[in-house]
Amino acid sequence: MSTAIWNPRRKPIVVGISLDNSDEYLIQSAAALARRLESPLELVHATQPIFNYMGAGDVVVNPYYGYDRVINDMEDDEARKTLEGMRQRLPPDLRLGLHVLRDYTSEALTTIATEVHAGLVMTGLSKRAGNNILEGTSTAFSLAAHADVPVLIVPLDATINFAESPRMLVADNLDVEGRLALEAAIQMAVELNCAEICHVHVHKLSSTEVQHMVDKVREAMNLGRIPLNPEFSTTTYTEELRRRIAEELQSRFRSIPKAEAVASRYQALVNFGKPVDELHRTTRIHKPQLLVFGRHHLFHRQRFSLGKIPYDAMMEEGVATMIVPDTVPGERSSNVSS
């Protein structure tokens, strides 16, 4: 069953701009993607809301309150001039919109994305976060948690050259959310002519759990007086499980429209262990330039719990990450199971 969740071609790409030195690589990545998709770019800068200066109970703590409108206008004018300067540095054939909003960044990007019927929202991710995985990522993760369109998170210290054919990794939990992520991934793979598509599922069984299951099967065979296959072991059990999951991945892939266009570059991968660790390991081995995850990696709506953020994979050099909504446009998120 096709949901036709998303097609990025010729749809506006909304890009969050901070107006500092970190914007350069983000804009280059966005421009390359926009030209590949024949899409207009909408550059958005959010200036700090004046109520950030307010205290609890609406007690005014800004000593220059009363000049807020003048301050707002000055900041907005300066931001527009800077954005205009960016326009001059971009290729003249790019269709470009410039927006300055007084709001929090994630809200400003959501507002513009709704107004222009965007196909994608782009924001940057800095590696300077160090051990604090949330530093510098609050805007990206906030967008990924509630945006109605895919959110593309790109590194701020390197350009992702979407003009070439990138390698892609898409994670699939074999549930509804994974299907939606896979559909969006295939759409993007076709548009970008991806050189490789790694379709990955991580089974949570540990080696200890596999051994426990094998022991149970052996015990059941003995009790049932079933002849025990001497070749039956943890290895044969794991390989049979891997084979069946791979068949399910391949079946899900083939059922998606346009999949045949990239079938020669597709491979199904099945790993065992912790999803976060295994996705990072697979990223380091296959070196994709584009990772695709469902929203459930960040937040399970039905369970109201945080998912497993594959942050280390996202932080690999030269990697962009696309987070796909867990709903089909026009449907309520409560209809999607976790």
Contacts in CASP RR format, 6 or more apart in sequence:
PFRMAT RR
TARGET T0000
AUTHOR 0000-0000-0000
METHOD contacts of the structure
MODEL  1
MSTAIWNPRRKPIVVGISLDNSDEYLIQSAAALARRLESPLELVHATQPI
FNYMGAGDVVVNPYYGYDRVINDMEDDEARKTLEGMRQRLPPDLRLGLHV
LRDYTSEALTTIATEVHAGLVMTGLSKRAGNNILEGTSTAFSLAAHADVP
VLIVPLDATINFAESPRMLVADNLDVEGRLALEAAIQMAVELNCAEICHV
HVHKLSSTEVQHMVDKVREAMNLGRIPLNPEFSTTTYTEELRRRIAEELQ
SRFRSIPKAEAVASRYQALVNFGKPVDELHRTTRIHKPQLLVFGRHHLFH
RQRFSLGKIPYDAMMEEGVATMIVPDTVPGERSSNVSS
1 255 0 8 1.000
2 183 0 8 1.000
2 255 0 8 1.000
2 256 0 8 1.000
2 257 0 8 1.000
3 179 0 8 1.000
3 180 0 8 1.000
3 183 0 8 1.000
3 328 0 8 1.000
4 183 0 8 1.000
4 257 0 8 1.000
5 180 0 8 1.000
5 183 0 8 1.000
5 184 0 8 1.000
5 187 0 8 1.000
5 324 0 8 1.000
5 325 0 8 1.000
5 328 0 8 1.000
5 329 0 8 1.000
6 119 0 8 1.000
6 149 0 8 1.000
6 150 0 8 1.000
6 183 0 8 1.000
6 184 0 8 1.000
6 187 0 8 1.000
6 324 0 8 1.000
6 329 0 8 1.000
7 187 0 8 1.000
8 37 0 8 1.000
8 39 0 8 1.000
8 119 0 8 1.000
8 120 0 8 1.000
8 150 0 8 1.000
8 187 0 8 1.000
8 188 0 8 1.000
8 191 0 8 1.000
9 37 0 8 1.000
9 38 0 8 1.000
9 39 0 8 1.000
9 191 0 8 1.000
10 37 0 8 1.000
10 38 0 8 1.000
10 39 0 8 1.000
11 37 0 8 1.000
11 39 0 8 1.000
11 117 0 8 1.000
11 118 0 8 1.000
11 119 0 8 1.000
11 120 0 8 1.000
12 39 0 8 1.000
12 40 0 8 1.000
12 41 0 8 1.000
12 42 0 8 1.000
12 113 0 8 1.000
12 116 0 8 1.000
12 117 0 8 1.000
12 118 0 8 1.000
12 119 0 8 1.000
13 30 0 8 1.000
13 33 0 8 1.000
13 34 0 8 1.000
13 37 0 8 1.000
13 39 0 8 1.000
13 40 0 8 1.000
13 41 0 8 1.000
13 42 0 8 1.000
13 118 0 8 1.000
13 119 0 8 1.000
13 120 0 8 1.000
13 121 0 8 1.000
13 122 0 8 1.000
14 42 0 8 1.000
14 44 0 8 1.000
14 109 0 8 1.000
14 112 0 8 1.000
14 113 0 8 1.000
14 116 0 8 1.000
14 118 0 8 1.000
14 120 0 8 1.000
14 121 0 8 1.000
14 122 0 8 1.000
15 26 0 8 1.000
15 27 0 8 1.000
15 30 0 8 1.000
15 41 0 8 1.000
15 42 0 8 1.000
15 43 0 8 1.000
15 44 0 8 1.000
15 121 0 8 1.000
15 122 0 8 1.000
15 123 0 8 1.000
16 26 0 8 1.000
16 43 0 8 1.000
16 44 0 8 1.000
16 45 0 8 1.000
16 46 0 8 1.000
16 105 0 8 1.000
16 108 0 8 1.000
16 109 0 8 1.000
16 121 0 8 1.000
16 122 0 8 1.000
16 123 0 8 1.000
16 124 0 8 1.000
17 23 0 8 1.000
17 26 0 8 1.000
17 27 0 8 1.000
17 43 0 8 1.000
17 44 0 8 1.000
17 45 0 8 1.000
17 83 0 8 1.000
17 86 0 8 1.000
18 45 0 8 1.000
18 105 0 8 1.000
19 45 0 8 1.000
19 79 0 8 1.000
19 82 0 8 1.000
19 83 0 8 1.000
22 124 0 8 1.000
22 126 0 8 1.000
22 156 0 8 1.000
23 86 0 8 1.000
25 154 0 8 1.000
25 155 0 8 1.000
25 156 0 8 1.000
25 157 0 8 1.000
25 158 0 8 1.000
25 159 0 8 1.000
26 122 0 8 1.000
26 123 0 8 1.000
26 124 0 8 1.000
26 154 0 8 1.000
26 156 0 8 1.000
27 43 0 8 1.000
27 86 0 8 1.000
27 90 0 8 1.000
28 159 0 8 1.000
29 122 0 8 1.000
29 154 0 8 1.000
29 159 0 8 1.000
29 160 0 8 1.000
29 161 0 8 1.000
29 162 0 8 1.000
29 320 0 8 1.000
30 41 0 8 1.000
30 122 0 8 1.000
30 154 0 8 1.000
31 41 0 8 1.000
31 90 0 8 1.000
31 91 0 8 1.000
31 94 0 8 1.000
32 159 0 8 1.000
32 160 0 8 1.000
32 161 0 8 1.000
32 162 0 8 1.000
32 163 0 8 1.000
33 39 0 8 1.000
33 120 0 8 1.000
33 122 0 8 1.000
33 152 0 8 1.000
33 160 0 8 1.000
33 162 0 8 1.000
34 40 0 8 1.000
34 41 0 8 1.000
34 94 0 8 1.000
35 91 0 8 1.000
35 93 0 8 1.000
35 94 0 8 1.000
35 163 0 8 1.000
36 162 0 8 1.000
36 163 0 8 1.000
36 191 0 8 1.000
36 192 0 8 1.000
37 191 0 8 1.000
39 119 0 8 1.000
39 120 0 8 1.000
40 94 0 8 1.000
40 95 0 8 1.000
40 96 0 8 1.000
40 97 0 8 1.000
41 90 0 8 1.000
41 94 0 8 1.000
41 95 0 8 1.000
41 96 0 8 1.000
41 97 0 8 1.000
42 96 0 8 1.000
42 97 0 8 1.000
42 99 0 8 1.000
42 112 0 8 1.000
42 116 0 8 1.000
42 118 0 8 1.000
43 83 0 8 1.000
43 86 0 8 1.000
43 96 0 8 1.000
43 97 0 8 1.000
43 98 0 8 1.000
43 99 0 8 1.000
44 99 0 8 1.000
44 100 0 8 1.000
44 101 0 8 1.000
44 108 0 8 1.000
44 109 0 8 1.000
44 112 0 8 1.000
45 79 0 8 1.000
45 82 0 8 1.000
45 83 0 8 1.000
45 99 0 8 1.000
45 100 0 8 1.000
45 101 0 8 1.000
45 108 0 8 1.000
46 100 0 8 1.000
46 101 0 8 1.000
46 102 0 8 1.000
46 103 0 8 1.000
46 104 0 8 1.000
46 105 0 8 1.000
46 107 0 8 1.000
46 108 0 8 1.000
46 109 0 8 1.000
47 72 0 8 1.000
47 75 0 8 1.000
47 76 0 8 1.000
47 79 0 8 1.000
47 100 0 8 1.000
47 101 0 8 1.000
47 102 0 8 1.000
48 75 0 8 1.000
48 102 0 8 1.000
49 102 0 8 1.000
49 103 0 8 1.000
49 104 0 8 1.000
50 62 0 8 1.000
50 68 0 8 1.000
50 71 0 8 1.000
50 72 0 8 1.000
50 102 0 8 1.000
53 60 0 8 1.000
53 61 0 8 1.000
53 62 0 8 1.000
53 65 0 8 1.000
54 60 0 8 1.000
54 61 0 8 1.000
54 62 0 8 1.000
55 61 0 8 1.000
62 68 0 8 1.000
64 71 0 8 1.000
72 102 0 8 1.000
76 100 0 8 1.000
76 102 0 8 1.000
79 100 0 8 1.000
80 98 0 8 1.000
80 100 0 8 1.000
83 98 0 8 1.000
83 100 0 8 1.000
84 98 0 8 1.000
87 96 0 8 1.000
87 98 0 8 1.000
90 96 0 8 1.000
99 108 0 8 1.000
99 112 0 8 1.000
101 108 0 8 1.000
101 111 0 8 1.000
101 112 0 8 1.000
103 111 0 8 1.000
105 123 0 8 1.000
105 139 0 8 1.000
106 138 0 8 1.000
106 139 0 8 1.000
106 142 0 8 1.000
106 143 0 8 1.000
109 121 0 8 1.000
109 123 0 8 1.000
109 139 0 8 1.000
109 143 0 8 1.000
109 147 0 8 1.000
110 121 0 8 1.000
110 143 0 8 1.000
110 146 0 8 1.000
110 147 0 8 1.000
112 118 0 8 1.000
113 119 0 8 1.000
113 121 0 8 1.000
113 147 0 8 1.000
113 148 0 8 1.000
113 149 0 8 1.000
114 148 0 8 1.000
118 149 0 8 1.000
119 149 0 8 1.000
119 150 0 8 1.000
120 149 0 8 1.000
120 150 0 8 1.000
120 151 0 8 1.000
120 152 0 8 1.000
121 143 0 8 1.000
121 147 0 8 1.000
121 149 0 8 1.000
121 150 0 8 1.000
121 151 0 8 1.000
121 152 0 8 1.000
122 151 0 8 1.000
122 152 0 8 1.000
122 153 0 8 1.000
122 154 0 8 1.000
123 139 0 8 1.000
123 140 0 8 1.000
123 143 0 8 1.000
123 151 0 8 1.000
123 152 0 8 1.000
123 153 0 8 1.000
123 154 0 8 1.000
124 140 0 8 1.000
124 153 0 8 1.000
124 154 0 8 1.000
124 155 0 8 1.000
124 156 0 8 1.000
125 136 0 8 1.000
125 137 0 8 1.000
125 140 0 8 1.000
125 153 0 8 1.000
125 154 0 8 1.000
125 155 0 8 1.000
125 156 0 8 1.000
125 314 0 8 1.000
125 315 0 8 1.000
125 321 0 8 1.000
126 136 0 8 1.000
126 155 0 8 1.000
126 156 0 8 1.000
126 157 0 8 1.000
127 155 0 8 1.000
127 156 0 8 1.000
127 157 0 8 1.000
127 315 0 8 1.000
128 135 0 8 1.000
128 136 0 8 1.000
129 135 0 8 1.000
129 136 0 8 1.000
129 137 0 8 1.000
133 309 0 8 1.000
133 311 0 8 1.000
134 141 0 8 1.000
140 151 0 8 1.000
140 153 0 8 1.000
141 298 0 8 1.000
141 309 0 8 1.000
143 151 0 8 1.000
144 151 0 8 1.000
144 153 0 8 1.000
144 295 0 8 1.000
144 298 0 8 1.000
144 323 0 8 1.000
145 295 0 8 1.000
145 298 0 8 1.000
145 299 0 8 1.000
147 325 0 8 1.000
148 325 0 8 1.000
148 327 0 8 1.000
148 329 0 8 1.000
149 325 0 8 1.000
150 184 0 8 1.000
150 322 0 8 1.000
150 323 0 8 1.000
150 324 0 8 1.000
150 325 0 8 1.000
151 322 0 8 1.000
151 323 0 8 1.000
152 320 0 8 1.000
152 321 0 8 1.000
152 322 0 8 1.000
153 314 0 8 1.000
153 320 0 8 1.000
153 321 0 8 1.000
153 322 0 8 1.000
153 323 0 8 1.000
154 160 0 8 1.000
154 320 0 8 1.000
155 317 0 8 1.000
155 318 0 8 1.000
155 319 0 8 1.000
155 320 0 8 1.000
158 317 0 8 1.000
158 318 0 8 1.000
160 166 0 8 1.000
160 289 0 8 1.000
160 290 0 8 1.000
160 318 0 8 1.000
160 320 0 8 1.000
161 289 0 8 1.000
162 192 0 8 1.000
165 192 0 8 1.000
165 193 0 8 1.000
165 194 0 8 1.000
165 195 0 8 1.000
166 192 0 8 1.000
166 194 0 8 1.000
166 195 0 8 1.000
166 288 0 8 1.000
166 289 0 8 1.000
166 290 0 8 1.000
167 194 0 8 1.000
167 195 0 8 1.000
167 196 0 8 1.000
167 197 0 8 1.000
167 198 0 8 1.000
167 286 0 8 1.000
167 287 0 8 1.000
167 288 0 8 1.000
167 289 0 8 1.000
167 290 0 8 1.000
168 185 0 8 1.000
168 188 0 8 1.000
168 189 0 8 1.000
168 192 0 8 1.000
168 194 0 8 1.000
168 196 0 8 1.000
168 197 0 8 1.000
168 198 0 8 1.000
168 288 0 8 1.000
168 289 0 8 1.000
168 290 0 8 1.000
168 291 0 8 1.000
168 292 0 8 1.000
169 197 0 8 1.000
169 198 0 8 1.000
169 200 0 8 1.000
169 279 0 8 1.000
169 282 0 8 1.000
169 283 0 8 1.000
169 286 0 8 1.000
169 288 0 8 1.000
169 290 0 8 1.000
169 291 0 8 1.000
169 292 0 8 1.000
170 181 0 8 1.000
170 182 0 8 1.000
170 185 0 8 1.000
170 197 0 8 1.000
170 198 0 8 1.000
170 199 0 8 1.000
170 200 0 8 1.000
170 291 0 8 1.000
170 292 0 8 1.000
170 293 0 8 1.000
171 178 0 8 1.000
171 181 0 8 1.000
171 200 0 8 1.000
171 201 0 8 1.000
171 202 0 8 1.000
171 275 0 8 1.000
171 279 0 8 1.000
171 291 0 8 1.000
171 292 0 8 1.000
171 293 0 8 1.000
171 294 0 8 1.000
171 297 0 8 1.000
171 310 0 8 1.000
172 178 0 8 1.000
172 179 0 8 1.000
172 181 0 8 1.000
172 182 0 8 1.000
172 199 0 8 1.000
172 200 0 8 1.000
172 201 0 8 1.000
172 249 0 8 1.000
172 252 0 8 1.000
173 201 0 8 1.000
173 296 0 8 1.000
174 201 0 8 1.000
174 245 0 8 1.000
174 248 0 8 1.000
174 249 0 8 1.000
174 252 0 8 1.000
175 296 0 8 1.000
175 337 0 8 1.000
175 338 0 8 1.000
176 326 0 8 1.000
176 336 0 8 1.000
176 337 0 8 1.000
177 294 0 8 1.000
177 295 0 8 1.000
177 296 0 8 1.000
177 326 0 8 1.000
177 336 0 8 1.000
177 338 0 8 1.000
178 294 0 8 1.000
178 296 0 8 1.000
179 252 0 8 1.000
180 294 0 8 1.000
180 324 0 8 1.000
180 325 0 8 1.000
180 326 0 8 1.000
180 327 0 8 1.000
180 328 0 8 1.000
180 336 0 8 1.000
181 292 0 8 1.000
181 293 0 8 1.000
181 294 0 8 1.000
181 324 0 8 1.000
182 199 0 8 1.000
182 252 0 8 1.000
182 253 0 8 1.000
182 256 0 8 1.000
182 292 0 8 1.000
183 256 0 8 1.000
184 292 0 8 1.000
184 322 0 8 1.000
184 324 0 8 1.000
185 197 0 8 1.000
185 292 0 8 1.000
185 322 0 8 1.000
185 324 0 8 1.000
186 197 0 8 1.000
186 253 0 8 1.000
186 256 0 8 1.000
186 258 0 8 1.000
186 259 0 8 1.000
186 262 0 8 1.000
187 258 0 8 1.000
188 194 0 8 1.000
188 290 0 8 1.000
188 292 0 8 1.000
188 322 0 8 1.000
189 197 0 8 1.000
189 262 0 8 1.000
189 265 0 8 1.000
190 258 0 8 1.000
190 261 0 8 1.000
190 262 0 8 1.000
192 290 0 8 1.000
194 262 0 8 1.000
194 265 0 8 1.000
194 290 0 8 1.000
195 265 0 8 1.000
196 265 0 8 1.000
196 267 0 8 1.000
196 286 0 8 1.000
196 288 0 8 1.000
197 262 0 8 1.000
197 265 0 8 1.000
197 266 0 8 1.000
197 267 0 8 1.000
198 267 0 8 1.000
198 269 0 8 1.000
198 282 0 8 1.000
198 286 0 8 1.000
198 288 0 8 1.000
199 249 0 8 1.000
199 250 0 8 1.000
199 252 0 8 1.000
199 253 0 8 1.000
199 266 0 8 1.000
199 267 0 8 1.000
199 268 0 8 1.000
199 269 0 8 1.000
200 269 0 8 1.000
200 270 0 8 1.000
200 271 0 8 1.000
200 278 0 8 1.000
200 279 0 8 1.000
200 282 0 8 1.000
201 245 0 8 1.000
201 248 0 8 1.000
201 249 0 8 1.000
201 268 0 8 1.000
201 269 0 8 1.000
201 270 0 8 1.000
201 271 0 8 1.000
202 270 0 8 1.000
202 271 0 8 1.000
202 272 0 8 1.000
202 273 0 8 1.000
202 274 0 8 1.000
202 275 0 8 1.000
202 278 0 8 1.000
202 279 0 8 1.000
203 241 0 8 1.000
203 245 0 8 1.000
203 270 0 8 1.000
203 271 0 8 1.000
203 272 0 8 1.000
203 273 0 8 1.000
204 272 0 8 1.000
204 273 0 8 1.000
204 274 0 8 1.000
204 275 0 8 1.000
205 213 0 8 1.000
205 241 0 8 1.000
205 272 0 8 1.000
205 273 0 8 1.000
206 272 0 8 1.000
206 273 0 8 1.000
207 234 0 8 1.000
207 272 0 8 1.000
210 234 0 8 1.000
210 237 0 8 1.000
210 238 0 8 1.000
210 272 0 8 1.000
211 234 0 8 1.000
213 237 0 8 1.000
214 232 0 8 1.000
214 233 0 8 1.000
214 234 0 8 1.000
214 237 0 8 1.000
217 232 0 8 1.000
217 237 0 8 1.000
218 228 0 8 1.000
218 232 0 8 1.000
220 226 0 8 1.000
221 227 0 8 1.000
221 228 0 8 1.000
222 228 0 8 1.000
238 272 0 8 1.000
241 270 0 8 1.000
242 270 0 8 1.000
242 272 0 8 1.000
245 270 0 8 1.000
246 268 0 8 1.000
246 269 0 8 1.000
246 270 0 8 1.000
249 268 0 8 1.000
249 270 0 8 1.000
250 268 0 8 1.000
253 259 0 8 1.000
253 263 0 8 1.000
253 266 0 8 1.000
253 268 0 8 1.000
254 260 0 8 1.000
254 263 0 8 1.000
259 266 0 8 1.000
269 282 0 8 1.000
271 278 0 8 1.000
271 281 0 8 1.000
271 282 0 8 1.000
272 278 0 8 1.000
274 308 0 8 1.000
275 308 0 8 1.000
275 310 0 8 1.000
276 308 0 8 1.000
276 309 0 8 1.000
276 310 0 8 1.000
276 311 0 8 1.000
276 312 0 8 1.000
276 313 0 8 1.000
279 291 0 8 1.000
279 310 0 8 1.000
279 313 0 8 1.000
280 310 0 8 1.000
280 312 0 8 1.000
280 313 0 8 1.000
280 316 0 8 1.000
282 313 0 8 1.000
283 291 0 8 1.000
283 313 0 8 1.000
283 316 0 8 1.000
283 319 0 8 1.000
284 316 0 8 1.000
287 316 0 8 1.000
288 319 0 8 1.000
289 318 0 8 1.000
289 319 0 8 1.000
289 320 0 8 1.000
290 319 0 8 1.000
290 320 0 8 1.000
290 321 0 8 1.000
290 322 0 8 1.000
291 310 0 8 1.000
291 313 0 8 1.000
291 314 0 8 1.000
291 319 0 8 1.000
291 320 0 8 1.000
291 321 0 8 1.000
291 322 0 8 1.000
292 321 0 8 1.000
292 322 0 8 1.000
292 324 0 8 1.000
293 310 0 8 1.000
293 321 0 8 1.000
293 322 0 8 1.000
293 323 0 8 1.000
293 324 0 8 1.000
294 323 0 8 1.000
294 324 0 8 1.000
294 325 0 8 1.000
294 326 0 8 1.000
295 301 0 8 1.000
295 323 0 8 1.000
295 324 0 8 1.000
295 325 0 8 1.000
295 326 0 8 1.000
296 307 0 8 1.000
296 326 0 8 1.000
296 338 0 8 1.000
297 307 0 8 1.000
297 308 0 8 1.000
297 309 0 8 1.000
297 310 0 8 1.000
297 323 0 8 1.000
298 306 0 8 1.000
298 307 0 8 1.000
298 309 0 8 1.000
298 323 0 8 1.000
299 305 0 8 1.000
299 306 0 8 1.000
299 307 0 8 1.000
300 306 0 8 1.000
300 307 0 8 1.000
300 338 0 8 1.000
301 326 0 8 1.000
301 333 0 8 1.000
301 334 0 8 1.000
301 336 0 8 1.000
301 338 0 8 1.000
302 334 0 8 1.000
302 336 0 8 1.000
302 337 0 8 1.000
302 338 0 8 1.000
303 338 0 8 1.000
313 319 0 8 1.000
313 321 0 8 1.000
314 321 0 8 1.000
326 333 0 8 1.000
326 336 0 8 1.000
327 333 0 8 1.000
327 335 0 8 1.000
327 336 0 8 1.000
END
